[in-house]
Amino acid sequence: MKNSHVVVVGGGVVGVTLGCVLSRFLNVTVYDRDDQRIQRWLLCSPPFYEPGLAELVDGSSVAFTSSANCLDSADIVILCINYSVESDLRDTLHLISSECTTKSHRIIVDKSTLPLNTSQRIKHFFNNHHSHFDILSIPEFLSQGTAIRDCLSPSRVLIGCDTSESGIAAQNTLIDVYAQWVPRSKILTQNIWSTELSKLASNALLAQRISSINSFTAICDATNANIGQLTQSLATDTRIGSDYLHPSVGFGGSCFEKDLKMLIYLCESLDLVLVAEYWKGVLAMNDYQLQRFVRRVQDTINGVEHPHVAVLGLSFKKDTGDVRLSPSVRIIKDLLAQHNTVRFTVCDPAVTEMQTMNEFDGCKRVHYCHGIAEAVNQSHCLLLLTNWPEYHTQIDWTAVYDSMHEPRWVLDGHSIVDVEKLISLGFNVYQVGH
Ligand code: UGA
């Protein structure tokens, strides 16, 4: 195993983080067909923001290439691709099949979150071309923003295989690989259906907790109850715990919604109508939470002639510059569609001006700013839409008050501000569930 060559397919956060960690023990190449992306990694200038990843790459022996001929010498190929369309997966499989010609046996590891049964389909594909490929499913549980920590200290590693002799031998090889940095007790072996469903189940339950707590914010908003006090009570119940109970404008990102939709699709295809409806409710609650917030913003700007709204935070969560399915972007787009004259000044510590222009198709009513002071200047209303730590600690609220115009609304989607303090300064404040 020591001299094995591993090729990681996909130069995104999962592929590069795993590649760097694996390169401590094995000979690793990260392959991505996007040469610009590879050039960025070769220069240690990551194409996206992930804390600590540039340093990890810099200190690692991982090789980067956009040349697919690295695949032929691979003993293990690890798929870490965010497949948005079916043809992407097919292209990758055809590429592997045409490049991998010389060795008699290889292991293909599927780490991408794909529709259930994909590993089985990959197996059939290679069976038709090369009967000597073993397919394993090792779902990835890392989160953007904490990728390195999650990869180095995972709560568990699931390794799924079929029950053939060579499948189990391949599973044992990967157990040995992971056991070099993960305690053996945290490496769980399963059948492939279980590993694939475990990944969906984990994301579905986390999303369900967020929708559950957000449903309570609606009740708090309609009564005198306070979501902070409620979560304090829930978090101290050791059976429930505090994780994924932070009230918000809804969950975003490329994973939860996609995985819930895959789960719903699976339930429907199995004719499990009530189960599908149950998970649809989690998505519906997320949408409802976002729309509630949009209505609040509309209420605050309705009386203003040319409303100017400042937005702090565009990424779908802190510590990432990823805006895919970001609640912040959705809220701005909804308001642009519903209100002819509203304009936005936006800022985010990790989202670039170019990203913002692309996201809003160059819309003239969305202006990118390089910091909080510029964004809030002369605005009527301020939205806090991403839970960045600097929004908790680095906002000079007296200066913000002086630079804003009446009616000086602050709408806080992430329980960031001290509501009583802001009211005492003269702001109008809405905080989700407060
Ligand atoms: C999620 C899972 O947490 C990872 O385990 C999984 O590997 C990953 O999806 C994936 O499938 O690839 P990620 O989407 O990076 O990771 O982000 P999370 O930190 O889970 O946050 C997702 C969304 O939920 C964010 O919009 C966040 O603001 C929101 N959230 C999170 C809340 O609204 N409240 C919370 O209490 C926690």
Residues whose N, C-alpha, C, O or C-beta is under 5 A from the ligand:
A	BS01	UGA	E140 F141 L142 S143 Q144 I210 Y244 L245 H246 S248 G250 F251 G252 G253 C255 F316 K317
